[in-house]
Amino acid sequence: MKNPFARCVSLLAACLIALSALSGCGSDAPDIESVRDEFGALISASAGINDIFFGPGLPVYPRTSQTDDKNASYDEQTGIYYWFITDETFREVIKYYDPAERVNRYAVREEDYAASGQTGATQSVLTLGGEDIPCRMLESYAEPEDEYVYEDGDPVYYDYVRTDCPYQTVESIKEKAEEVYSAGYLEQIYVMLFDGYKTDDNIIFARYMISDDGRFMAYNGFTPYFEKQTEYDLSSMKIVSPSSASSVNVEITARGTYIDYEKLEKATGEFKRVLKFIKTASGWRLDTPTY
C-alpha cells in the first residue's frame, strides 16, 4: 500500500512546479511593485540617451547661413528669390529680393505677426510659390547673425557641437549613459559612437570626436535610426521568465514601429516588448535598447 503522505507530497510538488511555470519568473526575482518606479525611471531616461546615440544627436552649429545662395528659393511667376528665416519674435520671417528696387525686403505672415503682439506694420500680399500670402512688411528688420561660420580648414564630415550643449566631451556622454544602460550593452555601442571602424568595403565614422584644437564634433553624415521613439505604458510592466534576483526580464506594452514576423514587414501600432534589466553595484540598469 502506498504511503498517503508521500502521495500528498508528490501532488504538492507537482502543484508548486505548475505554479512556478505559470508565474513566468524565477522564485528569487523581485516583485514588480518593488522595482516598478526604478524601472520606469530608467525607461523614461533612456529616451534622451537614445537621441544622442541613434537619433538627431547633439545640437550643432549649422553648416550654412539661413539666407545664403544654397537656401534660396525662386518664384518663376514673379521672378523673385526668397528665403525663410527662423525668428524668435515672429516665428518665421520671409526675406525676398526686390528686383525693381534692388534691395532685400522682409515680411511676416499675417497670423505670425498677430501672434507676436506687434502692431503698426504695413499690410501687403506677397505672391511666392504660387501662393498669395497676406503679410506685414518689416521696414527695419535686422537678420540674426550666424553663430559660427565654417572655414576652409574646418573638418568636412564633422560639425561643431554647440557650446551651450551640456555635453562637450566623450566622457560626459558616457557618464550620463552609464546611469541608464548596463556596461555590457554600452561596450558595443561605444565602438560605433566614439571609435568608428572599417569593414571590407566601407568606413564607419565615429559619431562624436574631439577636433585637433579640442572642440567637440558630431559626424554630419549619420542617418538617424528612427523618426519617433517607441512609447511605453509603464503601468503594464510584468516580470517574465527567465528572471532572477539580479537579471529581470519585463514584458511591457509599447507603441511604435515593430517587425510583424507573420507578414515579415514593418508595422506601426501597439505591441508587446521584453526589456532586460541588470542589477549592478550602482543599482538597476537597462540591458536592452528601448528606441
C-alpha positions in Angstrom: 0.0 0.0 0.0 1.4 3.4 -1.0 2.1 5.9 1.7 -0.7 8.5 1.5 1.6 11.2 2.9 4.1 10.6 0.2 1.4 10.8 -2.4 0.3 14.2 -0.9 3.9 15.4 -1.0 4.1 14.4 -4.7 0.9 16.2 -5.5 2.0 19.3 -3.7 5.4 19.3 -5.5 3.6 19.0 -8.8 1.3 21.9 -7.9 4.3 24.0 -7.0 6.0 23.2 -10.3 2.9 24.2 -12.2 2.5 27.4 -10.2 6.1 28.3 -10.8 5.7 27.8 -14.6 2.6 29.9 -14.6 4.2 32.7 -12.6 6.6 33.3 -15.5 9.7 34.1 -13.4 12.2 32.7 -11.0 11.2 32.4 -7.4 14.0 34.9 -6.3 13.1 37.5 -8.9 11.8 40.8 -7.3 8.2 41.6 -7.1 7.3 44.1 -9.9 5.9 46.6 -7.5 9.3 46.8 -5.7 11.1 47.8 -8.9 8.3 49.5 -11.0 9.4 53.1 -10.2 13.1 52.4 -10.8 12.5 50.5 -14.0 10.0 53.2 -15.2 12.6 56.0 -14.5 15.2 54.1 -16.5 12.9 53.6 -19.4 12.0 57.3 -19.4 15.6 58.5 -19.0 16.7 56.2 -21.9 14.9 58.4 -24.4 17.4 61.2 -24.1 20.3 58.8 -24.4 18.8 57.2 -27.5 18.5 60.6 -29.1 22.2 61.2 -28.6 23.2 57.7 -29.7 20.8 56.8 -32.5 18.6 59.9 -33.1 19.1 63.5 -34.1 22.2 63.7 -31.9 23.7 66.7 -30.1 22.9 70.2 -31.4 25.5 71.6 -33.7 26.2 74.9 -35.5 24.6 74.7 -38.9 26.8 74.4 -41.9 25.3 77.2 -43.9 23.5 80.5 -43.2 19.7 80.5 -43.5 20.0 83.1 -46.2 22.9 82.1 -48.3 22.5 81.2 -52.0 22.1 77.5 -51.3 18.9 78.1 -49.3 17.3 80.5 -51.8 14.0 79.6 -53.5 12.9 81.1 -56.8 9.4 82.1 -57.8 9.2 81.8 -61.6 5.9 83.7 -61.8 7.2 86.8 -60.1 10.9 86.4 -60.7 11.7 86.8 -57.0 14.3 85.0 -54.9 13.3 84.4 -51.3 14.3 82.8 -48.1 12.7 81.8 -44.8 14.4 83.0 -41.6 13.6 81.4 -38.2 12.9 84.2 -35.8 12.2 84.3 -32.1 9.7 87.1 -32.3 7.8 86.3 -35.4 8.4 82.5 -35.7 9.4 82.9 -39.4 10.4 86.0 -41.5 10.2 86.0 -45.3 13.2 87.6 -46.9 12.9 88.4 -50.6 14.9 90.3 -53.2 13.0 93.2 -54.8 14.4 93.2 -58.4 12.8 96.6 -59.1 14.5 98.4 -56.2 17.4 96.0 -56.0 17.1 95.6 -52.3 16.2 92.9 -49.8 12.8 93.2 -48.1 11.3 91.4 -45.1 7.8 90.4 -44.4 5.9 88.3 -41.8 2.8 86.2 -42.4 -0.4 87.9 -41.0 -1.0 85.2 -38.5 2.6 85.2 -37.2 2.5 89.0 -36.9 -0.7 88.9 -34.9 0.7 86.2 -32.6 3.8 88.3 -31.9 1.7 91.1 -30.3 3.4 93.7 -32.6 1.3 96.5 -34.2 1.7 99.2 -36.9 3.4 97.3 -39.8 2.0 97.9 -43.3 -0.3 95.2 -44.7 0.6 93.7 -48.0 0.2 90.5 -50.1 3.2 88.5 -51.4 2.9 86.0 -54.2 5.5 83.3 -53.7 5.5 79.7 -54.8 2.1 80.2 -56.5 0.6 81.3 -53.2 -0.8 84.7 -52.2 0.4 85.4 -48.7 -1.3 88.1 -46.6 1.6 89.6 -44.6 3.0 92.6 -42.8 6.1 94.4 -44.1 9.0 94.9 -41.7 10.7 98.2 -42.5 13.6 97.9 -40.0 14.4 94.2 -39.6 17.9 93.0 -38.6 18.8 89.5 -39.6 20.1 87.2 -36.8 23.9 86.8 -37.2 25.3 83.3 -37.8 26.7 81.9 -34.5 29.5 80.2 -36.3 30.8 80.4 -39.9 32.8 77.3 -41.0 36.1 78.0 -42.7 38.0 76.0 -45.4 40.2 74.4 -42.7 37.3 73.0 -40.7 36.6 69.3 -40.9 34.3 68.4 -43.8 32.5 65.4 -42.3 32.1 66.9 -38.8 30.1 69.8 -37.4 30.9 71.5 -34.2 28.6 70.8 -31.2 27.1 74.0 -29.8 29.0 75.3 -26.8 25.7 75.7 -24.9 25.1 71.9 -25.1 25.7 70.3 -21.7 27.8 67.5 -23.4 31.2 68.7 -24.5 33.3 65.5 -24.2 33.0 61.8 -24.8 33.3 61.3 -21.1 30.3 63.5 -20.3 28.1 61.4 -22.6 29.4 58.1 -21.2 28.8 59.3 -17.6 25.1 60.0 -18.4 24.6 56.8 -20.4 26.0 54.7 -17.7 23.4 56.0 -15.3 20.8 54.3 -17.5 22.3 51.4 -19.5 24.5 48.4 -18.5 28.2 48.3 -19.1 27.8 45.2 -21.3 25.3 46.9 -23.6 27.3 50.1 -23.8 30.5 48.4 -24.6 29.4 47.5 -28.1 27.7 50.9 -28.7 30.8 52.9 -27.7 32.9 51.4 -30.6 30.4 52.8 -33.1 29.9 56.1 -31.3 33.4 57.1 -30.3 35.9 54.9 -32.3 34.4 54.1 -35.6 35.5 51.1 -37.6 36.3 49.8 -41.1 34.5 46.9 -42.9 35.7 45.2 -46.1 34.1 47.9 -48.3 33.1 50.8 -46.0 34.3 53.1 -43.3 32.0 53.8 -40.3 32.9 57.2 -38.9 32.7 57.8 -35.2 29.6 59.8 -34.4 31.4 62.0 -31.9 35.0 63.1 -31.6 37.3 65.9 -30.4 39.0 68.1 -33.1 42.7 68.7 -33.1 42.1 72.0 -31.4 40.0 70.5 -28.7 36.4 71.2 -29.9 33.7 68.6 -29.7 32.3 67.5 -33.0 29.5 65.4 -34.4 29.6 63.4 -37.7 27.2 65.1 -40.2 26.6 62.0 -42.4 24.8 60.0 -39.7 21.3 58.8 -40.6 19.0 58.5 -37.5 17.7 55.1 -36.7 14.2 56.5 -36.0 11.9 59.4 -36.6 9.9 58.9 -33.4 10.9 56.7 -30.5 8.8 53.8 -29.1 6.4 54.8 -26.3 5.8 52.6 -23.3 2.9 52.1 -21.0 4.8 51.9 -17.7 1.7 50.6 -15.8 1.7 47.4 -17.9 5.1 46.1 -16.8 5.1 42.4 -15.9 8.1 40.2 -14.9 8.5 37.2 -17.2 11.0 34.3 -17.3 13.8 33.8 -17.3 14.3 36.2 -14.4 16.4 36.2 -11.2 17.4 38.4 -8.3 20.0 40.2 -10.5 18.6 39.8 -14.0 15.0 40.6 -14.8 13.0 40.4 -18.0 10.0 42.7 -18.1 7.2 42.5 -20.6 5.6 45.8 -21.4 3.1 47.3 -23.7 4.7 49.5 -26.3 3.6 51.7 -29.2 5.7 52.4 -32.2 7.3 50.7 -35.2 8.0 47.0 -34.9 8.6 43.9 -37.1 5.4 41.9 -37.9 7.0 38.4 -38.1 3.9 36.9 -39.5 3.9 39.2 -42.5 7.7 39.8 -42.4 7.3 43.6 -42.7 7.4 46.7 -40.6 4.2 47.8 -38.9 3.2 50.6 -36.6 0.9 50.2 -33.6 0.7 48.6 -30.2 2.8 45.5 -29.4 4.5 43.7 -26.5 8.2 44.1 -25.9 10.5 42.5 -23.4 13.1 44.7 -21.8 16.0 43.3 -19.7 17.3 44.9 -16.5 20.6 44.0 -14.8 21.3 44.7 -11.1 24.7 46.4 -10.6 26.6 47.9 -7.7 25.1 51.3 -8.6 21.5 50.0 -9.0 19.4 48.6 -11.8 20.4 49.3 -15.4 18.7 48.6 -18.8 20.5 45.8 -20.8 18.4 46.2 -24.0 17.7 49.2 -26.3 14.4 51.0 -25.9 14.2 53.2 -29.0 
